[in-house]
Amino acid sequence: MKYSQQNLAAYRSGKEITNIKKSPYVAKSSQFRNYHDVLYFLEEMNKTAEELNLKSSFYDSPHGLSNSNNRSSALDVAKLAAACMRNPKFRETVQTKFFSVKKNTNGNKKTYKWYNTHLMLG
């Protein structure tokens, strides 16, 4: 199974913010049964949801897209957003209006640019 772009971005972001290490622990998710580090990440997501008292939430993929096993409520999403905004690294990231990286591969120079277009976060 290849990672989708959304999966990879969500997983890498979560791993960066929480410093999650690989674990042999396997959660009950068939979609990622061969990816123990992703399963561990999902387990941590669900534990955190429980700690934040997100009673209507369950995570079965890191990105939340195209997976009918993911669920949440508007109240849970609001609680999660409030908790995220208490994290300085998260706050700094979502307030960033523009970010660029210059890369030089085999003499091939390229600049990658990201723009925050979310009107409520920027």
C-alpha positions as a Markdown table, in Angstrom:
| # | Residue | x | y | z |
|---|---|---|---|---|
| 1 | Met | 0.0 | 0.0 | 0.0 |
| 2 | Lys | 1.3 | 3.4 | -0.9 |
| 3 | Tyr | 0.7 | 6.4 | 1.4 |
| 4 | Ser | -1.7 | 9.0 | -0.1 |
| 5 | Gln | -0.3 | 12.5 | 0.0 |
| 6 | Gln | -2.9 | 13.4 | 2.7 |
| 7 | Asn | -1.9 | 10.4 | 4.8 |
| 8 | Leu | 1.8 | 11.2 | 4.5 |
| 9 | Ala | 1.3 | 14.9 | 5.4 |
| 10 | Ala | -0.9 | 14.2 | 8.4 |
| 11 | Tyr | 1.4 | 11.4 | 9.7 |
| 12 | Arg | 4.6 | 13.5 | 9.3 |
| 13 | Ser | 3.0 | 16.5 | 10.9 |
| 14 | Gly | 1.9 | 14.5 | 13.9 |
| 15 | Lys | 5.2 | 12.8 | 14.2 |
| 16 | Glu | 7.0 | 16.1 | 14.2 |
| 17 | Ile | 4.8 | 17.8 | 16.7 |
| 18 | Thr | 4.5 | 14.8 | 19.2 |
| 19 | Asn | 7.9 | 13.1 | 18.5 |
| 20 | Ile | 6.2 | 9.7 | 18.2 |
| 21 | Lys | 8.6 | 6.8 | 17.8 |
| 22 | Lys | 8.0 | 3.5 | 16.0 |
| 23 | Ser | 6.2 | 0.9 | 18.1 |
| 24 | Pro | 5.4 | -2.8 | 17.5 |
| 25 | Tyr | 1.9 | -2.1 | 19.0 |
| 26 | Val | -0.8 | -2.9 | 16.4 |
| 27 | Ala | -4.2 | -1.1 | 16.7 |
| 28 | Lys | -7.4 | -2.6 | 15.3 |
| 29 | Ser | -7.2 | -0.9 | 11.9 |
| 30 | Ser | -7.0 | -3.1 | 8.9 |
| 31 | Gln | -6.3 | -0.2 | 6.5 |
| 32 | Phe | -2.8 | 0.2 | 8.0 |
| 33 | Arg | -2.1 | -3.3 | 9.3 |
| 34 | Asn | 1.4 | -3.4 | 7.7 |
| 35 | Tyr | 2.4 | 0.0 | 9.0 |
| 36 | His | 3.1 | -0.3 | 12.7 |
| 37 | Asp | 4.3 | 3.2 | 13.1 |
| 38 | Val | 1.0 | 4.6 | 11.6 |
| 39 | Leu | -1.0 | 2.2 | 13.7 |
| 40 | Tyr | 0.8 | 3.4 | 16.8 |
| 41 | Phe | 0.1 | 7.0 | 15.7 |
| 42 | Leu | -3.6 | 6.2 | 15.4 |
| 43 | Glu | -3.6 | 4.6 | 18.8 |
| 44 | Glu | -2.1 | 7.8 | 20.2 |
| 45 | Met | -4.7 | 9.9 | 18.4 |
| 46 | Asn | -7.5 | 7.9 | 20.0 |
| 47 | Lys | -5.9 | 8.0 | 23.4 |
| 48 | Thr | -5.5 | 11.8 | 23.1 |
| 49 | Ala | -9.2 | 12.0 | 22.0 |
| 50 | Glu | -10.2 | 10.1 | 25.2 |
| 51 | Glu | -8.0 | 12.4 | 27.4 |
| 52 | Leu | -9.6 | 15.5 | 25.8 |
| 53 | Asn | -13.0 | 14.0 | 26.5 |
| 54 | Leu | -13.9 | 13.8 | 22.8 |
| 55 | Lys | -16.7 | 11.3 | 23.3 |
| 56 | Ser | -17.9 | 11.2 | 19.7 |
| 57 | Ser | -14.6 | 10.9 | 18.0 |
| 58 | Phe | -12.7 | 7.8 | 16.7 |
| 59 | Tyr | -9.7 | 7.9 | 14.3 |
| 60 | Asp | -8.9 | 5.1 | 11.8 |
| 61 | Ser | -6.7 | 7.1 | 9.4 |
| 62 | Pro | -4.2 | 9.9 | 10.2 |
| 63 | His | -5.9 | 12.4 | 7.7 |
| 64 | Gly | -9.6 | 11.7 | 8.2 |
| 65 | Leu | -10.3 | 11.7 | 4.5 |
| 66 | Ser | -12.1 | 9.0 | 2.6 |
| 67 | Asn | -12.5 | 6.6 | 5.6 |
| 68 | Ser | -16.0 | 5.8 | 6.8 |
| 69 | Asn | -14.6 | 4.6 | 10.2 |
| 70 | Asn | -13.5 | 8.1 | 11.2 |
| 71 | Arg | -16.1 | 9.9 | 13.2 |
| 72 | Ser | -16.4 | 13.1 | 15.3 |
| 73 | Ser | -18.9 | 15.8 | 16.2 |
| 74 | Ala | -18.9 | 19.5 | 15.9 |
| 75 | Leu | -18.4 | 19.8 | 19.7 |
| 76 | Asp | -15.4 | 17.4 | 19.6 |
| 77 | Val | -13.8 | 19.3 | 16.7 |
| 78 | Ala | -14.2 | 22.6 | 18.7 |
| 79 | Lys | -12.6 | 21.0 | 21.8 |
| 80 | Leu | -9.8 | 19.6 | 19.7 |
| 81 | Ala | -9.2 | 23.0 | 18.0 |
| 82 | Ala | -9.0 | 24.7 | 21.4 |
| 83 | Ala | -6.5 | 22.1 | 22.7 |
| 84 | Cys | -4.4 | 22.5 | 19.5 |
| 85 | Met | -4.3 | 26.3 | 19.9 |
| 86 | Arg | -2.7 | 25.8 | 23.3 |
| 87 | Asn | 0.3 | 24.2 | 21.6 |
| 88 | Pro | 2.8 | 27.0 | 20.7 |
| 89 | Lys | 4.2 | 25.0 | 17.7 |
| 90 | Phe | 0.7 | 24.4 | 16.3 |
| 91 | Arg | -0.2 | 28.1 | 16.8 |
| 92 | Glu | 3.0 | 29.2 | 15.1 |
| 93 | Thr | 2.4 | 26.9 | 12.2 |
| 94 | Val | -1.3 | 27.9 | 11.5 |
| 95 | Gln | -0.4 | 31.6 | 11.8 |
| 96 | Thr | 2.3 | 31.3 | 9.1 |
| 97 | Lys | 1.0 | 33.1 | 6.0 |
| 98 | Phe | 3.8 | 32.0 | 3.7 |
| 99 | Phe | 6.6 | 29.5 | 3.8 |
| 100 | Ser | 9.2 | 28.6 | 1.2 |
| 101 | Val | 12.1 | 26.1 | 0.8 |
| 102 | Lys | 14.8 | 26.2 | -1.7 |
| 103 | Lys | 16.2 | 22.9 | -2.9 |
| 104 | Asn | 19.2 | 22.1 | -5.1 |
| 105 | Thr | 19.2 | 18.6 | -6.5 |
| 106 | Asn | 21.9 | 17.7 | -9.0 |
| 107 | Gly | 22.3 | 21.4 | -10.0 |
| 108 | Asn | 18.5 | 21.7 | -10.5 |
| 109 | Lys | 17.4 | 24.6 | -8.3 |
| 110 | Lys | 13.7 | 24.8 | -7.3 |
| 111 | Thr | 11.8 | 26.8 | -4.7 |
| 112 | Tyr | 8.7 | 25.2 | -3.1 |
| 113 | Lys | 6.1 | 27.7 | -1.8 |
| 114 | Trp | 3.2 | 27.2 | 0.6 |
| 115 | Tyr | 0.5 | 29.8 | 1.2 |
| 116 | Asn | -2.0 | 29.7 | 4.1 |
| 117 | Thr | -5.3 | 30.5 | 2.5 |
| 118 | His | -7.5 | 29.7 | 5.5 |
| 119 | Leu | -9.2 | 32.9 | 6.5 |
| 120 | Met | -9.9 | 31.9 | 10.1 |
| 121 | Leu | -6.4 | 30.7 | 10.9 |
| 122 | Gly | -4.2 | 33.3 | 9.3 |
